[in-house]
Amino acid sequence: MAQNILNIKVGTFNLMNLMMPNVKVYGSMHISPRDFEKKAEWINFMLNQMNADIIGFQECFHKEALECIIRQNRLYQHAEVVIGDETGDQPKVALLSRYPIQDVQVFHKFPQNSIISISNRARELVELPFTTFSRPVLKVKVLIPNYGVITFFVVHLKSKRPIFYDGENENNPIDLARAQVRSLMLRAAESSAIRSLLLDSLQGRDCPVVLFGDVNDTGNSVTSRIISGEVPQHKLPDNVKKNAWDVILYHVKDIQARRSYQDFYYTHIHNGMYESLDHIMVSQEFVTDNPRYIGRVGQVMLFNDHLIDQTFSNERPNKYTSDHGVVVCSLELDIERANKYRF
């Protein structure tokens, strides 16, 4: 590899309810010391497979549990872990970094400019009652020596699980439809709020941005496209396109797919449906079509062998593994170009 290229790896990992043993969450859910040991062993196996420098985690109840596991791994003896405002009773996102962490921000509330309002019959604007993230968003600035700062966002959007209210019956088709719409509306509102947070880091700036996490939707879904932004139409003037490209994120799986003949990207199986819910997105600084690029997306790896399609198999998943696949992406950082365009 060229001397001026630094290769780092970033990954996203849904831990599926990582908690300390014998501590109850959600009222009664808990894990035994023996099952915690099994889960720790599996997580460390996955961490060894990933060998990533920076990892965004989802579904971590207790920072102590994650740190306990990481301390057992020789690859991460000097890594730093931050978590999005741990409460102990709700799952949070977290980030691990082998590189120095410069700044950490946690966002609970939607930015005011992202709150959605609609017009009613009287043509009055009514705000939708979604103003808070279901899981706080974590924003972390990481310093890569000789290269500069990369801003990372770790997200975990509302799942597709329907939101039922008291008195509603999940077997009632109308109640089910309304509950599904509530879930979709919240996830869409969260996407809009994340988009607003991203603009503060993307617009008119040369600091590269990476967003990773469980967005609970496919890459081409409306909610995912709200987060990443829309590619400008080819007929638009160049100056308009330039402003649009400045605030767009690109899915690493799509960048790799353009260089490949096959695509087997899925990170979750539910009722026989193979879905890609876990994503890594990068700003234009990592896209070589951008004349001022300062890095590029390398290999994208997916670890999903532990996922089981129960419509074809009688095998049941182990309760200490995750129900999500793990995504890892290598980023080839061009130090020479970074020094040219960032400083």
HUURBEL-V108023 format. One record per helix or strand of 3 or more residues. SS is the DSSP state (~ for helix, > for strand). FROM is the first residue (numbers start at 1). TO is the last residue. If there is no record, write none. Layout:
ss: (SS:SS)
from: (FROM:FROM)
to: (TO:TO)
This chain:
ss: (>:~:>:~:~:>:>:>:~:>:>:>:>:~:>:~:~:>:~:>:>:>:~:>:>:~)
from: (5:33:54:63:74:80:92:100:112:117:125:132:148:173:209:222:238:249:252:268:273:278:284:295:326:335)
to: (18:50:60:71:76:83:97:109:114:119:127:144:156:202:214:228:245:251:257:270:275:283:286:303:334:342)
